[in-house]
Amino acid sequence: MNWEKDTKFTNVWHAFNTFNGFTYEVVAIIDKTDKSDKFWFSVGSGKKRKDISVWEQKDKKSLGGVSALIWIKNMILYFPEYYTSTPYGKDKKRRYLIIGWSDNKRRNIYERLKKYGFRFSMESGNKILIKNF
């Protein structure tokens, strides 16, 4: 799998892949506190890598098909294994994977992650999916 640490920001990791001519990016943004690390995931797509600038908007449609959705799911599920194998993941803090969404259509898609250990919760007044790792 191809997670990379962002060179501009210290708390951002991302992965890219192309399906049906559309480039998809999965981004993990780390919110670090003294007791825990929260990994917030976002997904974006565009015709070219430089076009990926809009995140989780209702009017943006995915044209990558089921293979893109499977790749996104696999990248999110693989991230804990990848992160703990890096020098950044050697501390013993509590860690959480967190996924938010912009509309009910996306929530219904992300809800399928419950079979992988995610559960619904509230964060800052918004409903999210969260998983400990």
N, C-alpha and C positions, 0 to 999 in steps of 0.2 A: 504494500500500500504506500501511498506517496504523500504523507503529511510533511509539511515544511514549516519551520519557524519563520515568521515574517522578519525581514531585515530592518524595517522601519520602526516597528513597535515591539516592545519586550514581552507583551502579554497576548500575542496573537499568533495562531497557527492556522494554516490553510492547506487545502488540497484541491487540485484541478483535474477535470477529465472532460472529454468531448463525446457527445452523443448526437447523432443526426445533424451534425454541423453546428450544434450549440455547445458552448463551453459552460460547464457547471463548476461552481466553487462552493466548497463547504468551509466555513470559518468557525474556529473555536476561539472565543475571547475569554480570557481568564480574569475572574474577579477574585483577587487574593485578599484574605483577611488573616488575622493571627491564628485562628482556629481552623479555617477551611479554605478550600479553593473551589470556586464555582466556574464551570466551563459552559458558557452560553454559546449555542450553535445557531448559525444562520446559513441560509442557502441562497445563492444567486445564480442567474444564468444570462447568457447573451450570445450573440453570433460570434464575437471575438472576445478574447480575454480582456481587452481594454474596455469592452462594453459592459462588463459586470459592475454596475454601479448602483442598481436598485435592489433593495433587499425586502423580501416578504411583503410585496404590495399586491393588493387584490386584483388589479387590472393586468398583471403580468402572468402569462400562461407558460407552462412548461411544454416544450415540444420535443424533449429528449426521450419520452416514452418510459415504459416500465423499467428498462435497463438503467436509466438514469436514477430512478427512485431506489432501485436495489443497490446501486453504487453508493448513493447518499446514505442509506441505512447502514451499509457495511462500513463506511468511513466513520460514522458516528459510533458504531459498536466497537470498532477496532481502536478508536482513539485512546481509551484507558490503557490498553496494552502497550501501545506505542509510547505514550507519555511517560509511563512508569519505567520504560527502558532508557529514557534520556536522563542526562544529569539533572535536569530540572525536576524530575519526578521522584527523587530519592528521599524527600522529607516524608514524615509520617502524618501529614494532615488529613482531615476528612476531605473527600473530594466528591463533587456532584456534577453530573451531566444534566444540563437544563436546555429544554427546547420550548420556544414560544411560537406563536403564529399570529397571522393578521386576520384570518377569517375562519368560519366554521368548516369550509371545504378542506383547508389545510389541517385543521384540528382533527378532522375525521381520518385523514391520511396518517398523521403522526400518532393518533390513538393506537394504531396497530403495533406501536413499539411497546405497549404494555406487556405483551408476551415475552419481551426481553428484559423485564424487570423495571420498566419505567412506571411511574404512578402519577396521578394528577395531584397538584398542590397549588398553593397560592404564593406569589412573590410580588411584593409591592403593589398589591391590589389586582394583579393579573393572574389568570389561570395558566399554569405551565405543566409540562411533563418533566419529572425529575427522577434521577437514578443515582444511587450511591455507588462509588467504586473505590 
